[in-house]
Amino acid sequence: MRNIIIIGGGIAGTTAADEIRTRDKECSIIILDAEVHPCYSRVLLTHYVKGVVGREKVFLKQPQWYYDKNIEIMLGVRAEEINLQNKFVRTSEGRELPYDELLVTTGTEIDLLNDDRRGVSYLNTLDDADALISLIGELKTRPTAERRAFIYGGGFIALEYANIFSHHGIPFGIAMRGKGFWSKVLSPASQQVLARHAEKNNVPMYLNEPSIELLGDEELMGVRLASGKDIPCGILGVGIGHRANEKVVIDAGIPTNHGILANEYLETSVEHVYTAGDAAEFDDTVIGRRIRYGNWTNALMQGRTVAKTMCGERTASRFVPAFSIAFLEMQIVFIGDTAREFADEVRQVATEEDKACELYLRGGKLVGAVLIGDMTQRGALTKNIGHEVEA
Amino acid sequence: MKLRIIVDPDLCIGAASCVTVAPDSFVMNPENKAEVLEAGRSPNGPKYERTVEMSEAEKENLIVAAQSCPTLAIAIFDEAGTQLYPMN
C-alpha cells in the first residue's frame, strides 16, 4: 500500500488529498496540519468578521468528510523533520511517519511587527479572525471618540481591514511603507486612483512610513509613525507581507528560493517530493518564468494538478490565476504575473479618475494585468495571458 | 437532467475560479460577480440563477466549479430541489 503524506491541510493539500483518493482507493493518505481546524476558507474570513456569514460556514470540510474519504488528518500537528534518506516525516508528537510520496503544501507565514500589544491584529487564520471579532466587539463598547482603528500595510490584507472597519462603522486611517498601495507593482497613476478613492471615502492615508511604534502598556492605545505623528487607535490591522512557510523543507535540504522550487509538474528536485499552492515556486510555462503565487484559486488548481502527477498522470500546472478584491466597493483585479521587476515593459493602457488598467509584458507577450474600477476587459485579458501582443 | 444553479452576489468576491473550471456555466460581469450561463449563453439576459439541462459529466464538472468557489457563493440543486452543494 502506498503511503502518502501531505504536510499542510489548507486548500491545496486538501484538494490534493481529495483527488488522490478519487484516483487511488487503497493508498494511505495522512494530512498533517499545524492548525486545529479542518480545512476552511481563508477567503471567507473577511465575510465572517463582517458578520455576513456565520462561523460554521467558513469550514469547507467537516471531520466526517475525512472519515468518509479514509483520509487521516492530524490536527495541531507539525512536521518537525523530513528525513529524505529514510523517507519519513517526524511529527511534533514524536511519531515517525513513513512515506512513499510526500506533498508539501505548507502555504505562507505572514510577516509580523517586532512588537505586540493587545489590539494588534493579523488576518491569516480563523483564530486571527475570532480574535479580531472580539476586539471589534470590545471597541464598540467604548465611547465614540475612542472607537478608532488603524491599518499598517499597502496590499491585499490592508484593504481587507479597510473593508472590515468600514463595514463595522469604525473610523480608520492607513499607513504604508511605500508611496501608495502596492507600491512595488502599480504605477504612480494607478496608485493615485486608489488614493483618490480613499480620500473620497474620508480615509486618511500616511505614505512613506517605514516603521510603526505601538503605544500603550499592554493594551494598544495608539501608534506612532516614523514621521513622528501619534494616532490614537484601539485596533491596529497589520498586513506587511508574507513568505513561503518552508523551514522544514530547508532543514531537509530540499531546494528553495522564495518558495519550494518545483518544475512545471510541481515536482521538486527530490524524487517523490512534491509541492503546490502558496509555498510552491514553480516553473510557470504560461508566463515563462519561475513564480510563487499567493492565491486561493491557484492553490486549489495546483492541488488538483499535483495529485494527478502523484498518481501517475503527469500534468503541468498551466493556469492563469487572478486575485480579486474590493477597496470600499472599488473593484481591483490582479491577473497573472504582475511582478514589475520581471516585466520588460509595463503599459498604462487607460487611467481615469476612478479607473486604471496596466499591462505587464515580457518577451513580447502579455504576462499580467491589473484592472482597477473597470472589469469589462477581465475575460479578454485573462485569455491573452501568455500570448504575444502588438508593439 | 435539470439542475438549478444559484450565485449569491453578496458572497461572490470575483475570484472567478468557477469560470476557469466551467466556462460554459459561469462568466464574470462588469461588477466582477459571477453570472450563470446556459451552455455558454445568457438567454433572456444576465442572471444570477438559472435552471439548466446537463449531462452527468457536466454536472460533475459543475460541482467541481462550485467547490472551487472560495466563498461558497454557488449553490446547486437537483430537480427535486435537493441541495447538492454546499452540503449543510
Boltz contact constraints between the chains, C-beta under 6 A:
constraints:
  - contact:
      token1: [A, 41]
      token2: [B, 70]
      max_distance: 6.0
  - contact:
      token1: [A, 43]
      token2: [B, 70]
      max_distance: 6.0
  - contact:
      token1: [A, 43]
      token2: [B, 71]
      max_distance: 6.0
  - contact:
      token1: [A, 44]
      token2: [B, 71]
      max_distance: 6.0
  - contact:
      token1: [A, 296]
      token2: [B, 70]
      max_distance: 6.0
  - contact:
      token1: [A, 297]
      token2: [B, 15]
      max_distance: 6.0
  - contact:
      token1: [A, 297]
      token2: [B, 17]
      max_distance: 6.0
  - contact:
      token1: [A, 300]
      token2: [B, 68]
      max_distance: 6.0
  - contact:
      token1: [A, 322]
      token2: [B, 16]
      max_distance: 6.0
  - contact:
      token1: [A, 324]
      token2: [B, 13]
      max_distance: 6.0
  - contact:
      token1: [A, 324]
      token2: [B, 14]
      max_distance: 6.0
  - contact:
      token1: [A, 324]
      token2: [B, 15]
      max_distance: 6.0
  - contact:
      token1: [A, 331]
      token2: [B, 32]
      max_distance: 6.0
  - contact:
      token1: [A, 375]
      token2: [B, 30]
      max_distance: 6.0
  - contact:
      token1: [A, 375]
      token2: [B, 32]
      max_distance: 6.0
  - contact:
      token1: [A, 376]
      token2: [B, 30]
      max_distance: 6.0
  - contact:
      token1: [A, 378]
      token2: [B, 28]
      max_distance: 6.0
